[in-house]
Amino acid sequence: MFSRTFIYRPKFALVISIVITIAGLIGYATLPVEQFPDITPPVVNVSATYTGASADVVESTVAAPIEGQVNGVDDMIYMESNSTDNGSYSLNVTFAVGTDPDIATVNVQNRVAQATSMLPSEVTQNGVTVQKSSTNMLLVVTLYSPNKTYDELFLSNYASINLKDALARVPGVGKADVLTDFSYGMRIWLDPDRLSSLGMAPSDFISAVRDQNIQVAAGQIGAPPVPEGQQFQYTVKAKGRLSTKEEFENIILRTGADGALVRIGDVARVELGSQFYSANGRYDSQPATVIAVYQAPGANALAVAEGVRKRLDELASAFPKDMAYEVPFDTTEFVERSLDDVVTTLMITFGLVVAVVFVFLGNWRATIVPTIAIPVSLIGTFAILLAAGMSLNTISLFALVLAIGIVVDDAIIVVENVERLIHDEGLPPKEAAVKAMTQITAPVIATTLVLLAVFVPTIFMPGITGRLYSQFAITISVSVLISSINALTLSPALCGLILKAHEEEPKGIFALFEKGVSGARNAYVGVVSRLLPRAYVGVLAVLLAIGGIVLLDGKLPKGFLPLEDQGYLMVDVQLPDGAALPRTSVITTDMEDRLKDIDGIEHVITVNGFSILNSGLATNSALVIVKLTNWSKREKPSLSADAILAELWQEFATIPGASIIAFNAPPIPGLGTTAGVEMKVQQTGGGSPQDLASAIGSMVYSSNQLPSVAQAYSTFRANVPQLFVDLDRSRAKLLDVGVSDVFATLQAYLGSYYVNDFNIFGRVYKVMIQAEGAYRDRADDIGRLYVRSGSGDMVPLRSLVQVENILGPQILNRYNMFRSASVNASPAAGASTGTLMVGMAQTAEEALPSGYTFEWTGTALQQQGAGAVVVLVLMFSILFAYLFLVAQYESWSMPVAILLTVTIALLGAFVAVLVTGRDVNLYTQIGMIMLVGLGAKNAILIVEFAMEERAAGRSIREAARQAAHLRFRAVMMTALAFLLGVVPLLTASGAGAASQQAIGFAVFGGMAFATAFGVVFVPVLYVVMQSLRERVKGVYKGIDAPGETPEGPDGGPDHDEGSARPA
């Protein structure tokens, strides 16, 4: 026998466990720490700029050709783009989980290169950037001047030059991005009236700057090949690119016959300003530069955040006087707090399990065995996680919490059986250990194989769901495997070393407990004895359980992941269409003043000019990040994130002049923008943006009528006030004015024309020309501009164009090649995202006109893809468990008796979800798959002994009754240890509480049903299946007929009722 070696060589067993523990400690010290495993799909971003172009021009000239080529790139899931009124274009291509982001970037780059020839020349001059995108915002840094010594321009450029690149080099940082970007630009502000009086046009400035602001490579003197005897070699340098305001002012525009010179400084104003004036930021109501730091895929979040903070401290030592920084927003606070809470739960669970074992076994010596075995199994798991390239996250820690109740089972089974043999048969500890292992080695192996079989299919699941399942499955499987190794090596060795024969009966509280257990066992055996003659009751119970599962599965709401209190809320602000940035700033200032008076809010970060829901710049938009106080200070329900969110909705509803949408963050960082669901309505049949806006309005209105919807909204607008310039092309030709000259004039005066580059502070910045603000603040100013004809005459634009007021979109979104708009929705109280999706899908079929369709995106898309797969995986888990049991018992029928009781455990999980008012999400589904193994494990302990009793000559009915009698104590001990181990998950609060409770209630309910009802029907179902088995084989002689004792050394122990240890 395998275990005999370790019983008589205990140091060998101890060495194996010590090696496992040391390897696990090394793994624990080096494992990366993060909230979730690497489940965020890789994203590749393509960005371009067409300065001065409108959203529809960018869509048709930039988006269409690029997306036509990128579409269908390898492993792509979907792509989404935004074309904005400031001429910017951004395309995000999302790939399947597991795709190498570097390979994906190369593939997208190759596709974009094929579209380059179709892009406008200015777009290619500005450059088309392709880079892998980090969508997981790790933290936000604010740089500010407490005494307002420095303005936004200085702060922004100080951050860009001194902080941004330094932070980007911190290991694990994907990118650092200045959200309030005021990058330096040499601005040449034109006076159109003065230029027209001088017969000058913007093209004169463009030509002069390009001619005199150039990079010069002047060569060398004496560079080979030269005649023999050359003694020296010199590099020739010349003034090429200009770098100061004065140098640009001295650029010559025109020369006269008399030697007169006209310089830029004579007719225009030159300023070292900013390339962009479209956004600004504030931190707690004072001007600030906002820097977002993104985590690289697979990086250790806590280590990255610590590295960023350390680097900031180093950089701060060189800050000029009156400059400071803060890190008011840090997502790792939630990760760290939730992981700490799970570790605390782990410790509490361990203590409860040990306490249960001590109470059941009644002596400290027996308790030592599982107390040692549990840490070895859990700590050893870390080594395998490291070897498998996994991380320490909430999923793996949840698995370890639940694993405590599982791994203790094997140790309990061993020590309980050894104790029974020492007590009942008077065997010495080592001999008792040898005999006990002879009896229970097969059940230990069987239960281990069943648990492994249950989780094997989950490892091969695709996508995000597969990553989550496999993380859980591998952690549980490894800990169970180590536990079974301990059960066959360490536990029997410790039993032989530690346990002693004890003649005294239990006293005091232990005597009362023994009496209670004995009474419970006798009641249990009495119920089983009454049911055995009525075996059909067991079959009926299973059928009712299956019916209940089917009924509840159709009734209970479905979700993806529970929403957590992550310690912050996001707010998207939308002013009326066409509102300027100063108006937006007034609204957000009012919001900041109100937020100061709300309990539970610690910091407020504002980015005016940016919409997080539209993922683009817009002067009438703003992003507000509301940082909540620490969870320890928000233990009251009224200070939870949901309660504060509801208060924000009420408060913001009283602010006139803006649509303000507050929302929780998505459950998976980097996947989607908001909590809830996001639907993309696509305009597949063509049409105008106004048609799309009409369809969206209908969809939002209809969705808000659904009882499952708390709020449905869309930020898409197609009624932004705009101006349409209608050029009379015939008249332009008659006046010898080129069409391209007209539009070039408009772009230069109104659109901030990019000329070329200059160098300063070791960086490259843009030279840009544009009209002074006073010449472009009214629609009438367009007619006051002049364009130069081919003959040199200055022609006023009012004689060539008609300016009309029109309405149009500020941002155009495309999703998978079609123009689209988002509809976001959050579930009402008591509803789930699954219910929400079903209702909105039905609404879309009715509300959307012909030529429109929809697709889900973000977490909704992942949830949609996970539903059918989970059911399939559950079926395969049961199938694999069945096949493993068939191989173990050499029987096709007996495993059915074991697995049929699993239905009762699954029913318990569904009932628990129903009673607690929760939804069936990924965590509850993981718990249900786990219950397949746990329910089977309890049944195996009883069926295994019943088969031995039958083989020893007892009748089928007596074998079942005797097995129930003998194994009651072990089954109850393991079940109660597991149930009490789950209690800390049920009572969790603070960070990560929703996830802990989701999996805790499902597993607790299932195990409670399996313990209270399942074990009652296990002997009954054994009778049914054993009778059927013998009928098929033709050896059935009646349910009360004695069995034939087989020949062989292990014909099965002949346990009689009187020899069983009183329990």
N, C-alpha and C positions, 0 to 999 in steps of 0.2 A: 504493500500500500504506500502511496506517495507520501502521505503525511507522517508515517512512522519514522522516516529518516529524521525529520525535524523535531519530532517529539523526544527522540533520544539524542539528538544533537541540537539543542536549543540555541547554542551560539551561532550556528549556521543560519538559522532563521532570523536571529537578531541582526546579523551582519547584512543580510539581504534587505531588511527593513531600514537599517541605518543608511545603506547606500542609496536606497530609493528616497529617503528623507533629505539627504545631502544634495542629491541631484535636484530635488524639488525646490529646496531653498535657493540654490543657484538660479534656477529658472524664475523663481518669484522675484529675485533681485534685479533681473535683467529683462523681464517681460515689459513690453510697452503698455501704457495705461491710457485708456480712452473710454468714452461713453458707450460706443458701439464698436463692433468689429468694422473692418473696412467695407462698408456696404453702400457708400455714396457712389453712384455711377460716375465714371470719368466724364469730364466735359472739356471740349476743345472750343476755344473762342476765336472767332474771326471778326476783326474790327477794321473799319475804314472811315474816312471823313471826306465829305464832299462839301466844302465850306460854302455856306450861303444857300444851299439847296433845301427845298421843302421836303416834307416827309414823303409825299407821293413821287417826287423826282428821285429821291434816294431809293425808294422801293423799286421803281421801274429801271433805273440805270445801274444800281449797285446790287440790290438784293436779288433781283430776278436772275441775272447772269451767274452770280456766285452760287446761289442755292441750286440752280439748275445743274451745276457741275458737282457740288458736294453731295447732293441727294443720293442715297444708296451706298455711301462709303461703308467699308467693312465694319460690322458689329454695331452700326448705328441703331439706336432705338427711336429717337425723334430729334428734330431740330426746330429751333425757334429763333426768330430774329425781330429786332426793333429798328425801324427807320424813323428818325426824329426830325423835327423842324429846324434844328440847329445844324443839320447836315451830317450827323453822326449815324453810323450803321454798326450794329453788333449782332452777330450770329452765334448762338450757343448750340453745339452739336453734342448731344448726350449719347453715350455709348453704354453697352451692356456691362453689368458689374463683372469685374475680372479682366476687362480689356486693358492691355498695356497702354497707359496714357501717352507714352512717348511714340509708340507705333501709330496710335490713333492720330496724333498731331502730324506726323509725317504724311499719313494718308490724306488727311484734310488739306495739308499744304500742297500736295501734288494736285489735288482736285481744284483748289483755288487758283493755282498757276495756269490751269487751262482756261480760266475765265478772265485772266488779267487783260488780254487783248480786247475784250469787250467792254472794259470799264472806261469811264471818262479819264482824260489825261491828268486832270488835277487830282483825282482819286489815287492814281498810281504814283503821282508825284508826292503826295502826302504819305503814301505807303499803305499797304494792306497787311495787317499783323495777324499772324496765326500762332496761337500759343495755348498750351494746356491751361485750363482755368481751375483755380481753387475756389470752390463754391462754399466751403465751410469756414465762415467768419469766426475766428478764434477769439479775438478781442479787439477793442477799439481804444486808441490812444488819442487824447486831446492835448494840443499844445496851445498855450494861451499866455497872455501878458497880464498878470494880476493888476498892475497899475496902468494898463493900457498904453504902455510906452511904444509898443510896436503894433502896426496895423496888420490887416489880414494878408496883404501882399507879402510883407516881410515874413510873417509866421509861416505861410504856406510854402514859400520858397526855402526857408530855413529847414522846414520839415523835408521837402523834396531833396535838398542837397545833402543834409547832414543826418537825417533819420531814416528816410525811406529805404535807401540802398543798404544801410547798415543793418536794419531790421530784416531785410530780405535775405541777408547772408546768415542769419541765425539758423542753425540746423533744424530742419522740420518745418520751416516757414515756406509756404507755397508762393506767396507774394504779399507785398505791403502796398497799399493803395491809398493815396491822398484823396479823400472824397471831396474835399473843398479845395479843388486845384486852382491855384492862381499862378501857374508857371510863368516865369518871365517871358515877355515878348517885346520886341522893339516895335512900338506902335507909331505909325506915321499917320497923324490925323489931318485929313484934307479939308480945305475950305472950298467947296464947289463954286461959290460965287467968284472968288478971287481967281481960281483956275480958269473959269470960263472967260473972264475979262482978259486974261493973258493968252487965251487960245491954247490952253494946256488941258490935257486929259490924264486920267489915272494911268494909262498905258505909258506915259512919259516917265512916271515914277517907277513903274515896274521895270522898264527897260534900263533906266539909270541905276537902280539898285542892283539889278542882275549884272550890269556891266562893271560896276565899281565895287561891289561887295562879293568878291569871288575868292575861292581858295586857290592859292598860287603854288605851283611846283616849278621853281625856277631852275632847277638842275644843279650841276656842279662844275667847277673849274678844275681841270686836271684829272678828271675821271677817265679810266681806261675805256677804249684804247687811245693812247696819246703817243707822240714821238718819244723816242728813247731819251732818257735823261731828265724826265719830269721829276721834280723834287717835292712838290707840294700838291695837295688836293684840298679844295675849298668847297663848302656847300654854300650855294647862293640863296639868300633869303630876301623876301620882299613883303611889303604890307599887302596882305590879301584880304581876308575877312575883317570887317570892321567890328568893333566891340563896344564902343561908347556912344552915348547920345550925341555928343559933339561931332564925332566922325560921321555919323549918318546925316546930321544937319549940313555937313559940308559937301555932301554928294552933289555934283554938278548936274543940273537938269538941262540947261540951255546956255549956249554961248552966243554973243552978239558979234556983228561985224566990227564993232569998235572995241572988242575985247571984253565987253561986259559979261558977267557970269550970273546966272540964276541958280541958286542952290536950294536944296530942299528946305533948309531952315528959313529961307526967305519967304516961302509961300505955304508952308505947312508947319504943324507942330509935331515935334518928335519927343517921344516919352518912353522911358524904360518902364513899361506897364506890365500887363498880364495878357497872356494869349486868350484867357477865358474870363468872362465876367458873369457866368451863368449860375453860380452857386456860392453859398457862404454857410458858415457853421457857427454854432454857439454851444457852449458847455455851461450848464446851470446859469443861463441867461447872459453870459458874457462871451464876446467874440472869441472864436477858437478855430484852429485848424484840426480837422478830424481825420485820423489815419486808421484805416481798417487793416488788420493783420489776418491773413488766411493761412490755415493749416494745410500742409502738403499731405496727400493721401498716404495712409499707413504710418504717419508720424505719431510719436507719443505726445498726446495733447498736453499733459501736465508738464512734461519736460520742455516742450516748445514754449509754453507760457512762462515757465520759470526762466528759460533762456532769454526771452524777449524782455522780461522785467529786469533781468540782470544787465542786459545790454543797454537798456534805457537809463539805468542808474549810472552806467559808465559814461554814456553820452551826455547826461545831464550835468556832469562835472564841468563840461566846456560850454554850457549855455551862457549867453550874455545875461547881464543883470536884468531882472524883471522879466524873466521867461521861466515858465514852469510847465510840467506835464502831469497828467493823471491817466490812470487806466480805469475809467468808470464802468467799463463793460467788459466782462471776462467770462466766457462760457465755461471755462474750466472750473469755475467756482461751483457750478452745478454738477459737473462731472466728479469733482473731488468730494463734494458733500454727499452725493448719491452713493459713490463708492464707499465712503466712510460709513454711511448708514447701512449698506449691505454687509460690510465687514462686521459692524456691530451686531447686526442680525445673525451673522454667522457664529459669532461668539455666544450669543444668547441661545441660539439653537443647539450648539454643542453642549452648553451647560444643562439645558432642559433634557436633552437626550441622555446624558450621563446620569442625571437625577432619576429618570424613568428606569434606566437599567438597574441602578442601585436599589430602588424601591422594589422592583420585581425580583431581583436575585437575592436581596436581603443580606448581602455581606460585601465588604469592601474588596476582598480578594477577587471575587468574581467580576466586580465592576472595573478593576484595573485593566482587564483584557480588552473590552471594547474601547475604553478610554485611551489606550495606546494605539489600537488599530485604526481609529477614526483619523487622527492627525496624519498617520503614515499614508493613508489612502488619499487624503485631500492634498497634502503637501507634495506628494509624489506626482500628482496630476500636473503641477506647474511645469515640471521638466518636459512632459510630453507636449504641453501647449507651446512651450518655447521651440521645441524641435519641429512642431507642425507649422511654425510661423504665425501663431495666433497671438492674441493680446489679452490683457487682463481688463475686462470690461463688465458692464452690468449683466450681460447675458451669461458669461462664464461664472461670475460670482453667484448669480441666481442658481445656476446649475450646482455649484458647490453647496449652497444652502440646502437645496433639496437632496443633494447626494449624501449629506450627513445621515438623514433618516434611512437612506438605502444601504450605505456601507456598514452602518451599525448592525444591520440585519444579520449579515454573515457571522460577525463576531458573536452576536446574541445566540444565534442558532448553535454555534460551537460550544460556547460556555454553558448554555442552558442544558444541552444534551450531556455534557461531561458532568455537570453538577447532578443531574438526574441519576446517572449511572453510579456516581460516588454515593449518593444518598440511598438509592433503591437497591443496588446490588453490592454495595460495600467494596467496590473496586478501588485499588490505589489510584492516585491521580493519573499517572502515566498510562496504566492499563485502561483506565476509564477513557482517557483521551484517544487511545488507539481504537477501542471499540466504538466510541462515539463517531470518530471519523469514518469508520467502516460503514456506519449507518447514514451519515449525512453528506459524504463526499459527492454522491450523485445529485442530491437536491441542490447543493451549493453550485455545482457546475451547471445544472439545468437552469437555475434561476439566473445565473450570470449570462448564459448563452441567450436566454429569452430576452433579457434587458438589452443585450448587444444587438440581437436580431431586430428588436423594436426600433432601434435608432439607426440601423444601417441604411434604410431607404432615405432618411432625412439628409444624410451626408451628400447625396447626389442630387438634391433639389437645386434648380437653377435660380438665378437672380438674387435679389435682396432677401427674400424669404428663405431661400436655401442657405445663404450665409448665416442668417440668424439661427436657423434650425441646426445647421451643422456645428456652429460654435457650441450650442447647448448639448447637442448629441455627443460630440467628441469629449467634452468635459465630463459629462455623466458616464459615458462608456469607459473612459480611462480610469476614473475613480472607482467604478464598479469592478473593473478588471483587476486593479491593484488590490481592492478589497477582497476579491476571491482568492488572489494569491496569498494575501494575509490569512484568510480563513483556512487555507490548506497548509500554511507554514507557521506564521507567527502565532496565531491564536491557539492552536493545539499545543505548541511549544510552551506558551505562557501558562496554559492550563496545567500542563504537567509540572511546571515550576512553581506556580503560585497557589493553586487550589489545594485545600486540605479537607480531609474528612471531618465532618462536624456532627456530633451526636445531639447537640442541643436543638430543641425546636425553636422556631422564631418566637420572640417575646415582644411585648409592648405593641407599638404601632405596626411593627412588621407582622406580628401575629394577627392583628385586626385586618391588615391588608391581605395576608394569606387566606384568611377566612372569607374575605370578600371575593377574592379571585376564585377560591374553591366554589363559592356559591354561584358565581357567574358561570364557571365552567359547567357545573351540574345543570344549571338552567339551560345553557347552550346545548349540552348533550341531550337534555330532555326534549328540547324543541326539535333537534335533529332526529331523535328517535321517533318522534311523532310524524315527522315528514317522510321518513324513509319508506314506510308502506304506501305512501301517496307520492311516489316519485314524479308523477305528472305535474305536481305543483311546482317543482323546480323548472321544468320546461315552460310552464305557463309564466313563471316569474321572468324568465329570460325573454319570452315573447313580449311581455308587457314592458320590460326595460327597453327592448328594441323599438317598440311602438312609441314609448315616451321620448326616446332619443330623436326619432324621426319628427315627432310633433314639435318638440322644443327647438330642434335645429331649424325648422321652418319658421318658428315664431320669434326666436331671439334675434335681436339686431346684430349685424356683423360690423366689425371694425378692423382697422389695420394695426395701429399701436395706440395705447392710451395716451391722452394728452397729459403732459407733466407741467408742474409749476417750475419753470426753468429759471425763475428769478428775474425775468425781464419781459416787457411787452413792446410790441412795435405799433407805430401809428403812421398811417398814410394820410396826408392832407392834400385835398384837391380844391383849389379855388375856382371861381367861374372861369370859363374858357377865355383865354386872352389876357388874364391878369398878369401884371408885371411882378418881378421879383420883390420890389419893396412892399407891395400889398401882401404877398405871401409872408414876408418877415413880420408884418404887423400882426397877422393872425397867429403865427407860431409864438410870438412874444406873449400874446394873451393866453395861449395854452400853457406856456411855461409858468406864468403867474398863478394860474389855477392849479397846476400840478403840485406846486409848493405846499398847498393846503391839504393835500390828500395823504392820509396816513399810509405808511408802507412804501412810499416812494423815496428813494435815496438820491438819484441823479437823473438829469434829463439832458440828452444829447440831441441837437437839432441840426439837420442838413437841409437848408432851404435850396430849392431848385432841383431836387432829386425825388423821383417817385419810385419806391421799392416795388410797388405792385406793377408798375409799367416798366420797371427796370431801365429807366431812361431819365435824361435831364429834361426838365420842363419848368419854366419860370413860375407857373401857377401851382407847383407841387412842393411838398416837403416830406422829409422822413424825420420822425421823432422816435428815439429809443428811450423807453422809460425803464430805468434800472430800479428794481425793487430792493428793499432792505433784506438783510440776511434772513434765511428761513427761521433761525432761532428767535428772531424778533417778530415773526409773523405766524405764530402758532395758533392764533385765533382764526376761526373760519372766515371772519369778516375781512381778514388781511391776506387771504389766499389770492393767488394770481387771478383766478376766475372772478372772485368778488371784486377785486380792484378793477378788472376789465369791465365788469358791469357798471361800476361807478364811473369809469371813463366814458363809456357810451352815454350815460345820462348827462354828465358834465359837458361833454363836447356837443351834445345836441342843442345846447343853449347858445352856442357860438354862431352868430349869423355870418353869412358870407363865405362859407366853406363847407365842403363835404369831408368829414373827418371819420376815418375808419380805424378803430383800434382792434388788434388781434394778437393772439398767442403765436408763438413760434411753432414751426412744424416739428413733429416728434423726432424726425431724423434730420440733424443739421445738414444743410446743403441740398436737401431734396424738397423742392418746392419753396414757396415764399411764406405761406400762411398755414396755420392749423386748419383743419377742415378739408374741403375738396376743391379742386380747380378744374373747370371744364373749358375746353377750347372750342368755341363756335366758329366753324370754318365757312367761308364764302366760296363754295366750290363752283357755283353757277355763274360767276361774274357779277358785276354790279358796282355801285359806288360805295364809298365809305359811309355815306348817309343811309344807304340801304342796310348795311351791316349794323349800324347804330340802331336802326329801327328794329331789326331782328333781336339784337341784344336786349333792348328795352322790353320787348315782349317776353323774352326768356326770363329776365330778372323779375319782372312783375309776376309771372306765373309761378316761378320758383318760390317767391315769398308767400304764396298762398298755401304752400305745402305745410302740413303740421310738423314734419320732421326738420323744417328749416328754421333756424333762429334768425339768421340774416343771409340774404343773397345780394350780391352787389357786383358791379363792374365799373372799372375806371375808364373804359373806352368812351371817347367823345369824338363826334364828327362835326360838331357845330362850333368849332373854335373860329372866332372872327379872323378872316384873312383878306388879303388884297390880291386881286387878279389883274395883272398888267397885260392888256390886249394890244399887241403891237400891230400897227398898220404897215404891213411889209411892203405893200406897193408904194406907199408914200415914202418909206425909207429908201427904196431903190431910186425913186425919182430925185431925192435929195442927196443921193450918193452916200448914204449911210449904211454900213454893213449891219446885217442882223446880229452877227456875233459881237460887233462893237457895242450895240445897244445893251445886250445882256451882260457883256463884260463890264460895262460902266455901272450897271445896276449892282453886279456882284462886288465890284471894287468899293463903291460908295456905301452900300448897305450891308454887304455880306462878309466883311472882314477878309480881304483877299490875302492869301499866303504867297509871299514873293520868293524868299529863300531863307537862309539861316545865318546866325551869327553865334559867336562863342563868348561865354562869360562864366566865371567861376568853374572853369573846367567842364562846362556842359554846353550842349548845343540847343539853341532856342530859335524861335521863328521870327522873321521880319514880316509884319503885316501892315496893310494900308486899309484905311476906312475913313468915311466922312466923320467930321465932328458930330457929336450928339445932337446939336441944335439943328442940323440939316437932315435929320432922319427920325424925328420924333412925331411927325404927323404924316398922314397919307398924302397931303398936298405937296410935301417935299419932293416926291418923285418927279412931279412936273417941273420943278425948279432946277433939276439936274440937266447938264448939257453933255451931248456926245459930239465928237469931232467927225466931220464928214471927210470923204476922200479928198476934197479940194481944200481942206483945212478950215472950213467954216464951223462955227460952234452952233449946233442945232439943239434947241430946247426939247426935252423929252415930251413936254406937253403937246408938242405938235405931231408927235409920232405915236403916242400911246394913250389908251383910255384905261383909267384905274377904276376897278369895280370892287365893291364889298361882297365877299363871298364867305361861305362857311366851309370848313374842312377839318381834317384831323391834325392834331399836333404830333401824335405818334401812331405809326402803322405797324401792326404786329403781323407776322406770318408764322404759321405753324405747319410744318411738313408741306411746304410749297404753296399753301393757300393763305390768302389774307384771312386773319382771324382776330378774335377778341376773347378775353378771359371772362368767365363768370365764376366768382368765388362764393362759397357758401360754407357756413358752419352749422353743425347739427344743433337742434333744439334740445332742451333738457329731456333726458330719457331716450333720446334718439341716438343713432350711431351713424358713422360715416357710410356704412353699408346701406342702411335704410335711406340715407340722404341720396346716395348715388342712384339707387333704384328709382326713387321718386323723381329726381331731376332728369334721368334718362327718359322716363315716360313723358315728362313734361316737354322735353325737347322734341319728341316725336310729334306732339300736338301743337306746340307754340312756334316752332321754327318753320318758315315758309319753304317752298320748293327752292332748291338750289343751295340749301344750307345743310350742314351736317355737324357733328361734334365728335370730339375725342377727349378722353381723360388724360391728364398729365400729372407729373409729380407723384405724390404719395397715392393719389387716387388710381393712377395707372398701375402702380405696383400692387395695390390692394386688389384691383380687378384681375391681375394676372395670378395672384396667389390663391384665390378662392378654390378653383377646381383642383389645383395641384395639391392642396392640403388634404382634401378628401381622398385623393389617390394615394398619397403618402400614408395616411392612416390605414387604408385598406392593405397596402403593402406591408406595413408594420405588423398587422395582425397575421398576414400570410407568412411572413418570415418567422414570426414567433411560432406559428403552427408547425412550419417545416422543421425548425430546430427541435421542437418537442417530439415530433415524429421520429427524428433521428435519435433522440435521447432515449425514447421509450420503445422504439421498434414497433410502434402502433399508430395506425391512422385514426383511431377512434378516441383513445384516452386524451390526447391533447385537446379534443373538442370540449371535454368536460372542464378542462382548465380554462380555456379561452372564452367559453360561454359566460362565465362569471364576470369577465371583463366588461360586459355590457352594463352590469349593475354599477360598476365604478364610473363608467362614462355617463350614465344617467345621473349619478350624484354630482358630477361636474356641471352638467347642464342645469340641474336644479339649483346649485349654488349660484350660478351666474344669473338665473332667473330671480332668485330670492333677493340677491344684492343689487338688482337693477343694473347690471353691467352688460357689456356686449361681448360677443365671441370674437376675440382678436388673436393676434399671433401668439401672445403669451398664453392665453387660455388653450389654444390649440396645441402648443408645446406641452402644456400640462396634461392634456388629454392623451397625447401620444405616450407620455411618461406613464400615465395610469394603465395603459395596456400592459406594460411590463410589471408595474407594481401589483395590479390585480392578479396577474398570472403568477407572480411570485408567491402570494399568499396561498393561492390554490395549489401550487406545486407542493408546498410543505405538507398539505393534507393528503393530496392524491398520491404522492410518493409513498407515504406511510400506509395508506389504504392498499396500495398495490403490494407492499411487502406483507401486510397482514393477510391478504388474499393468497399470496404465494406460500405463506406459512400454514395455510389450511383452513382459515376462517371463512365463513360464508360471506357473500358480497355485502349483505346488510351489516353484519357484525364487523367486517373489515372497515366499512365506512364509519360506523359508530365508534369503533376503537381509535381510528385515525383522528377523528374529531376530538375524542377525549385526550389523546396523547399530545396533539399539537396545538391545543387551545392556548396554552400558556405562551409558547413561542410566538404564535401568530399574534396574540394580543400584545405581547411585549414589543414586537417589531412595529406593529400598527400604531400603538400609542406613542412610541418613540418618534415615529415619523410625523404623526399628527401634531404632537407638541412641538416638534421641530419646525413645523410650518406656521405655528401661531405668531411668531415675530413678524412674518410677512403680512399677516392679516392686520396687525396693529401698527404697521409702518406709517410714518408721517414725514412731512418735509420733502426734500428733494428725492425724486425717484419713487415716491410712495405709490403712485398710481400703477406703475409697472409691477412693484412687489405685490400689491393687493390683487392685481389681475391674475397673476399666476398662482398666488397663494390661495385665493378662494376656490379656484377651479380644482386645484390638487387636493385641498382640504376636503371639499365636498365630495369629490370622487373617492378618496381614501376612507372617509367616514362611512359612505354607503357600502364600500367594499368590506369594511370591518363589521358594520352593524348588520348588513343583510347578505353580502356576498358569501361570507364564510359559512352562513347557514345553509346555502344552497350548493356549496361545493360537494359535500358528501352525498347529497341527493343526486346531483348530476353525475357523480362518479358511479352511483348505483345504476343509473340509466345507461350510461355508456359502457360500463363493464358487462352488464346483462346483454346489451346489444352485441358487444364484442364476442362474448361466449356463444351467443346464438349463431352468429355468422360462422364461427369456427366449429359449431356443432357439438360443443362440450357443455352447453348450458343445462344444468340439472335443477334449477330453481334458485330463487334469490336467497333462500336460507340454507341451501345445500353447502356443505363444507367443500373447500377447494382441495385440489390435490397438491401435496407438498412436493416441490421439485427436488431432484437430487442435486447435490453440489454443496460446496462449503458455505455458500452464501444464499441458502434458500430463503432467508429472511428471518429476522428475529421474531421469536414467539412471545410477543408482549401480551400479557393478560391484564385485565382491568385492575386486578388487585395489586399488580406490581407497579402500576404507574405512580409516580411521585404525587402525593396529595398536593393539590394546588389550591 
